Amino acid sequence: MAQEDRAKEIAALRAFNRVYTNRLGLLNPHLDGSPFTLSEARILYELAHRSAPTAAEIARALHLDPGQLSRTLKRFSDRGLVETRDDPGHGRHQLLFLTPAGQAAFDALEANTRQAVDRLLTALPMFRRKRLLAAAGAIATIFQAEEGPSVTLRGLRPGDLGRVVERQAILYAEEYGWNQDYEALAARIVADFHQSFDPLREAAWIAEMDGRMVGSIFLVQGEDRKIARLRLLYVEPDARGAGVGKMLVDTCVHRARETGHERLDLWTNSVLVAARGLYLRAGFKLVSEAPHHSFGHDLTGQNWSLEL
């Protein structure tokens, strides 16, 4: 990635952090009008939601410096909010418990926080509220993930046909300058697929990463019952290199064999270099090619086939 692009990404995330901390009042010395700072409130939350934790356990969960945590726990103890007991299973460990006063302090903090967040959400129009909650869910999923995103394939759901047409039309316009003639073609393909769908000989798959659609492929019955067609393969730019395209093509080829087809054909254009690489690796052979003017450009169309 170019340094300029990385600098823009860093600036965008820092700008989000400034807006987020300011909007939620996280820079205030006390959170939501309570006597606690943000870090104290998070420690109190962990104490209220864990069963007899140790200080080390909380420090690991919150990525806190043990010394900082120790000082906070001492302040809590001095205010009668926390008490410690020896761990019967480990003599050197001490278990932490909220006192009744500590539980009451947490309950008050929780009520104030809920009211503050409720005011924030209520002030937003429903459209923006839904966008905010969806974005918050996405951010939480990304930061809580312990491993890289995995690729999964699923069948079609309501709305997928339109989304496939939309994403392909946008991507081919952005990457190759194709006009809306391609969008119209893709729309006809999915409409015909749906109208004459044969579940015994046809199929379609949507690729997802972290629950987001990142690609598609369709297995379509040809005019000859022995021949199937591979159509509408695409992969989102930020998902390329993760094996999405290979998984889609391999799955389509495997299904074509299962349905008893003897050959799998496809039509593409020479400018789609990455897709052609996938077809070559899957065993497809170039059968013919010819120039044509489509989608606002002079292109070279190619027919590829795979004997099954």
C-alpha positions as CSV (number, residue, x, y, z in Angstrom):
1,M,0.0,0.0,0.0
2,A,1.3,3.5,-0.9
3,Q,2.4,5.7,2.0
4,E,-0.2,8.3,1.0
5,D,-3.0,5.7,1.3
6,R,-1.7,4.5,4.7
7,A,-1.5,8.1,5.9
8,K,-5.1,8.7,4.9
9,E,-6.2,5.6,6.7
10,I,-4.3,6.6,9.9
11,A,-5.8,10.2,9.7
12,A,-9.3,8.8,9.2
13,L,-9.1,6.5,12.3
14,R,-7.6,9.3,14.4
15,A,-10.4,11.6,13.3
16,F,-13.0,9.0,14.3
17,N,-11.3,8.7,17.7
18,R,-11.6,12.4,18.3
19,V,-15.2,12.6,17.3
20,Y,-16.1,9.5,19.3
21,T,-14.3,10.5,22.6
22,N,-15.7,14.0,22.4
23,R,-19.3,13.0,21.5
24,L,-19.5,10.4,24.4
25,G,-17.7,12.7,26.9
26,L,-14.9,10.2,27.5
27,L,-12.5,13.1,28.1
28,N,-14.5,14.4,31.1
29,P,-12.8,13.8,34.5
30,H,-15.9,11.9,35.6
31,L,-17.9,9.5,33.4
32,D,-21.6,10.4,33.0
33,G,-21.6,12.6,36.1
34,S,-20.4,9.8,38.3
35,P,-17.4,10.1,40.7
36,F,-15.4,7.7,38.5
37,T,-13.0,8.2,35.6
38,L,-13.4,6.1,32.5
39,S,-10.7,3.6,33.6
40,E,-12.2,3.3,37.1
41,A,-15.6,2.7,35.6
42,R,-14.3,-0.1,33.4
43,I,-12.6,-1.7,36.3
44,L,-15.8,-1.4,38.3
45,Y,-17.7,-3.0,35.4
46,E,-15.3,-6.0,35.4
47,L,-15.6,-6.5,39.1
48,A,-19.4,-6.5,38.8
49,H,-19.4,-9.0,35.9
50,R,-16.8,-11.5,37.0
51,S,-17.0,-14.1,39.7
52,A,-14.3,-13.5,42.3
53,P,-11.6,-12.3,39.9
54,T,-8.0,-11.7,40.8
55,A,-6.2,-8.4,40.0
56,A,-4.1,-10.1,37.4
57,E,-7.2,-11.4,35.6
58,I,-8.7,-7.9,35.4
59,A,-5.3,-6.4,34.3
60,R,-5.1,-8.9,31.4
61,A,-8.7,-8.4,30.4
62,L,-8.3,-4.6,30.2
63,H,-4.6,-4.5,29.2
64,L,-3.9,-2.3,32.2
65,D,-0.6,-1.8,33.9
66,P,-0.6,-3.8,37.1
67,G,0.6,-0.8,39.1
68,Q,-2.2,1.4,37.8
69,L,-4.7,-1.3,38.6
70,S,-3.3,-1.8,42.1
71,R,-3.6,2.0,42.8
72,T,-7.2,2.0,41.6
73,L,-8.1,-1.0,43.7
74,K,-6.6,0.6,46.8
75,R,-8.8,3.7,46.2
76,F,-11.8,1.5,45.9
77,S,-10.9,-0.3,49.1
78,D,-10.4,2.9,50.9
79,R,-13.9,4.0,49.9
80,G,-15.3,0.8,51.0
81,L,-16.2,-0.4,47.5
82,V,-14.0,-3.5,47.2
83,E,-12.9,-6.2,49.6
84,T,-10.4,-9.0,49.2
85,R,-10.3,-12.6,50.4
86,D,-7.7,-15.2,50.2
87,D,-8.0,-17.7,47.4
88,P,-8.5,-21.1,49.0
89,G,-7.1,-22.8,45.9
90,H,-4.0,-20.6,45.8
91,G,-2.6,-19.1,48.9
92,R,-0.7,-16.2,47.2
93,H,-3.8,-15.0,45.3
94,Q,-6.4,-12.7,46.6
95,L,-9.9,-12.7,45.2
96,L,-11.8,-9.4,44.6
97,F,-15.4,-8.7,45.6
98,L,-17.7,-5.7,45.4
99,T,-19.1,-4.7,48.8
100,P,-22.8,-3.7,49.0
101,A,-21.6,-0.1,48.7
102,G,-19.5,-1.1,45.6
103,Q,-22.5,-2.8,44.0
104,A,-24.7,0.2,44.7
105,A,-22.0,2.5,43.2
106,F,-21.9,0.3,40.1
107,D,-25.7,0.2,39.8
108,A,-25.8,4.0,39.9
109,L,-23.1,4.2,37.3
110,E,-24.8,1.7,35.0
111,A,-28.1,3.6,35.3
112,N,-26.4,6.9,34.4
113,T,-24.6,5.4,31.5
114,R,-27.7,3.8,30.1
115,Q,-29.5,7.1,30.3
116,A,-26.6,9.0,28.6
117,V,-26.5,6.5,25.7
118,D,-30.3,6.6,25.5
119,R,-30.2,10.3,25.1
120,L,-27.6,10.1,22.4
121,L,-29.6,7.5,20.4
122,T,-32.9,9.3,20.9
123,A,-31.4,12.5,19.5
124,L,-30.5,10.7,16.2
125,P,-33.0,10.2,13.3
126,M,-33.8,6.5,12.9
127,F,-31.8,6.3,9.7
128,R,-28.6,7.5,11.4
129,R,-29.3,5.5,14.5
130,K,-29.4,2.3,12.5
131,R,-26.2,3.2,10.7
132,L,-24.5,4.0,14.0
133,L,-25.5,0.7,15.6
134,A,-24.4,-1.3,12.5
135,A,-21.1,0.5,12.5
136,A,-20.6,-0.1,16.2
137,G,-21.3,-3.8,15.7
138,A,-18.8,-4.0,12.8
139,I,-16.1,-2.3,14.9
140,A,-16.7,-4.6,17.9
141,T,-16.5,-7.7,15.6
142,I,-13.3,-6.6,14.0
143,F,-11.5,-5.7,17.3
144,Q,-12.8,-8.8,19.1
145,A,-11.7,-11.2,16.4
146,E,-8.8,-13.4,17.5
147,E,-7.9,-14.6,14.0
148,G,-8.0,-13.3,10.5
149,P,-11.3,-13.3,8.6
150,S,-12.3,-16.7,7.2
151,V,-14.1,-17.2,3.9
152,T,-17.5,-18.9,3.9
153,L,-19.9,-19.7,1.1
154,R,-23.7,-19.8,1.3
155,G,-26.6,-20.0,-1.0
156,L,-28.8,-17.2,-2.2
157,R,-31.1,-15.1,0.1
158,P,-33.7,-12.5,-0.8
159,G,-31.9,-9.4,-2.0
160,D,-28.7,-11.2,-3.1
161,L,-29.5,-11.1,-6.8
162,G,-29.9,-7.3,-6.8
163,R,-26.7,-6.9,-4.7
164,V,-24.7,-9.0,-7.1
165,V,-25.8,-6.8,-10.0
166,E,-25.2,-3.6,-8.0
167,R,-21.7,-4.6,-6.8
168,Q,-20.5,-5.9,-10.2
169,A,-21.9,-2.8,-12.0
170,I,-20.1,-0.5,-9.6
171,L,-16.8,-2.4,-9.6
172,Y,-16.5,-2.8,-13.3
173,A,-17.3,0.9,-13.7
174,E,-14.7,1.9,-11.2
175,E,-12.0,-0.5,-12.4
176,Y,-12.6,-0.6,-16.1
177,G,-14.9,2.3,-16.9
178,W,-17.7,0.1,-18.1
179,N,-21.0,1.8,-18.6
180,Q,-24.5,0.7,-17.5
181,D,-24.8,-1.7,-20.5
182,Y,-23.0,-4.2,-18.2
183,E,-25.4,-3.6,-15.4
184,A,-28.3,-4.3,-17.7
185,L,-26.6,-7.5,-18.9
186,A,-26.0,-8.7,-15.3
187,A,-29.6,-7.9,-14.4
188,R,-30.8,-10.0,-17.3
189,I,-28.6,-12.9,-16.3
190,V,-29.9,-13.0,-12.7
191,A,-33.5,-12.5,-13.8
192,D,-33.2,-15.4,-16.3
193,F,-31.5,-17.5,-13.6
194,H,-34.2,-16.9,-11.1
195,Q,-37.1,-17.4,-13.6
196,S,-35.9,-20.8,-14.9
197,F,-33.9,-22.0,-11.9
198,D,-33.4,-25.8,-11.9
199,P,-32.2,-26.8,-8.4
200,L,-31.0,-30.2,-9.7
201,R,-28.6,-28.6,-12.3
202,E,-28.0,-25.0,-11.2
203,A,-26.7,-23.2,-8.2
204,A,-25.3,-20.0,-7.0
205,W,-23.0,-19.0,-4.1
206,I,-22.3,-15.9,-2.1
207,A,-18.9,-15.6,-0.5
208,E,-18.7,-13.8,2.9
209,M,-16.0,-12.6,5.2
210,D,-17.0,-11.4,8.7
211,G,-20.6,-11.7,7.6
212,R,-20.1,-9.3,4.6
213,M,-20.7,-10.3,1.0
214,V,-17.4,-10.2,-0.9
215,G,-18.1,-12.2,-4.0
216,S,-20.4,-14.5,-6.0
217,I,-20.5,-17.1,-8.7
218,F,-23.4,-18.8,-10.6
219,L,-23.6,-22.2,-12.2
220,V,-26.2,-21.9,-15.0
221,Q,-27.6,-24.6,-17.3
222,G,-26.6,-24.1,-20.9
223,E,-28.8,-24.8,-24.0
224,D,-27.3,-28.2,-24.2
225,R,-28.2,-30.3,-21.2
226,K,-24.6,-31.7,-21.1
227,I,-23.1,-28.2,-20.8
228,A,-23.2,-25.8,-17.9
229,R,-22.0,-22.2,-17.8
230,L,-20.0,-20.3,-15.1
231,R,-21.3,-16.8,-14.7
232,L,-21.1,-13.6,-12.6
233,L,-17.8,-14.4,-10.8
234,Y,-16.5,-11.4,-8.9
235,V,-14.5,-10.7,-5.7
236,E,-14.5,-7.4,-3.8
237,P,-11.1,-5.6,-4.1
238,D,-10.3,-5.7,-0.4
239,A,-11.0,-9.4,-0.3
240,R,-8.7,-10.3,-3.1
241,G,-5.7,-12.4,-2.2
242,A,-7.6,-14.3,0.5
243,G,-8.6,-17.3,-1.6
244,V,-12.1,-16.1,-2.3
245,G,-12.0,-16.4,-6.1
246,K,-10.4,-19.9,-6.0
247,M,-13.0,-21.2,-3.5
248,L,-15.8,-19.9,-5.7
249,V,-14.4,-21.4,-8.9
250,D,-13.5,-24.7,-7.3
251,T,-17.0,-25.0,-5.7
252,C,-18.7,-24.2,-9.0
253,V,-16.6,-26.8,-10.9
254,H,-17.2,-29.4,-8.2
255,R,-21.0,-28.8,-8.3
256,A,-21.0,-29.0,-12.2
257,R,-19.4,-32.5,-11.9
258,E,-22.0,-33.5,-9.3
259,T,-24.9,-32.5,-11.5
260,G,-23.6,-34.7,-14.3
261,H,-22.5,-32.0,-16.8
262,E,-19.8,-33.0,-19.2
263,R,-18.4,-29.5,-19.9
264,L,-18.3,-26.1,-18.1
265,D,-18.1,-23.0,-20.3
266,L,-17.6,-19.4,-19.6
267,W,-17.3,-16.1,-21.4
268,T,-15.0,-13.3,-20.2
269,N,-12.9,-10.5,-21.5
270,S,-9.1,-10.3,-21.8
271,V,-8.9,-7.3,-19.5
272,L,-10.1,-9.3,-16.6
273,V,-6.6,-10.7,-15.9
274,A,-7.1,-11.9,-12.3
275,A,-10.3,-13.9,-13.3
276,R,-8.5,-15.5,-16.3
277,G,-5.7,-16.6,-13.9
278,L,-8.3,-18.4,-11.7
279,Y,-9.7,-20.1,-14.8
280,L,-6.3,-21.3,-15.9
281,R,-5.4,-22.7,-12.5
282,A,-8.8,-24.5,-12.4
283,G,-8.0,-26.2,-15.7
284,F,-10.0,-24.1,-18.2
285,K,-8.7,-23.8,-21.7
286,L,-9.1,-20.8,-24.0
287,V,-11.3,-21.9,-26.9
288,S,-11.8,-18.8,-29.0
289,E,-11.6,-15.0,-28.8
290,A,-12.9,-12.1,-30.8
291,P,-13.0,-8.3,-30.6
292,H,-16.3,-6.6,-29.8
293,H,-17.5,-3.2,-28.6
294,S,-19.5,-3.5,-25.4
295,F,-20.0,-1.6,-22.2
296,G,-18.6,1.6,-23.8
297,H,-15.2,0.1,-24.8
298,D,-13.5,-1.9,-27.4
299,L,-12.8,-5.3,-25.8
300,T,-11.6,-8.8,-26.6
301,G,-14.2,-11.4,-25.6
302,Q,-12.9,-14.9,-24.8
303,N,-14.6,-18.3,-24.5
304,W,-13.1,-20.8,-22.1
305,S,-14.1,-24.4,-21.4
306,L,-13.4,-27.1,-18.9
307,E,-14.0,-30.8,-19.8
308,L,-15.5,-32.4,-16.7
